[in-house]
Amino acid sequence: MSNRLKKIVFFGNEKLATGLINVQPVIKDAIKNSGFEIEQEITGSIDSVKSHDSQVAVLAAYGRILPKRILEQFPLGIINVHPSLLPHYRGTSPIEQAIIDGVKKTGVSIMRLTEDMDEGPLLRQESIILTGNETKQELTELLQKLGAKLIVQELPNVINNKSKFRRQPHPERATYTKKINKSDGLINWNKSAHELVREIRAYAGWPGSRTTLNSISVTITKAHTIPNTSKQKSPGDMNILVKEGRLMVQTSTDYLCIDSIKPDSKKEMSTKAFLAGYDKYLA
């Protein structure tokens, strides 16, 4: 393989893609460590793409649709590492949406980019079974490692024109994710406790699951459900129960029991620590 064919333009920023602060550039590092040269790394505007010698590019967590003029710069194509089992969860937030939906499995798709969002032909897919308790951090790391393994295995085939791409199965069943906004993190207590637990795991880091508890602004960082056996069925952040060291809020179904919490301008803390300082405001 010539040195020119080993050059790669890399589109994406694995750390910024999910809003987490502890995400490492696993996919990019795996490509470098397997003998390829990252000729350019594009994390922002496509206008920052400069003249290059790369015949192929890799995209992972870039969050933008590349126009035809960029696609045509790479004779061997732009290969996308997408963290879902396409055609499910096309778009910008497949990791978060898989957690919110409570699906039993997800995975990684290696595909060639086209002008349409995540509609290109597939090169390879591999799935993982979920426990249903993964946080965004945990699922991101799992899919990064899987994606890194697959792209390193497939890049030599792409460069040597030995890849066999196939049409995405059942494109009529495609599902799409949306860009997550800060407002998505506002807790809606009219949802079920199970829905809110999944949102808390999916929105960890950013945008965070935010609410007020008797006018105290907080972000709930971990929680679980507890059945409501009382007659109190009215959901809301004013319907708070503090009992035996537990902090619970009524939802449309059961109680959301808060395990850890972050008051505004404070560090994340356990419920026990929070109650020690704020219990008088929750009465």
PyMOL commands that set and color helices and strands:
alter all, ss='L'
color gray80, all
select helices_A, chain A and resi 26-33+46-48+68-71+94-101+136-159+171-173+182-185+193-202+271-281
alter helices_A, ss='H'
color red, helices_A
select strands_A, chain A and resi 7-11+37-42+56-59+78-82+105-112+122-129+209-213+216-226+240-243+246-250+255-263+269-270
alter strands_A, ss='S'
color yellow, strands_A
deselect
rebuild
show_as cartoon
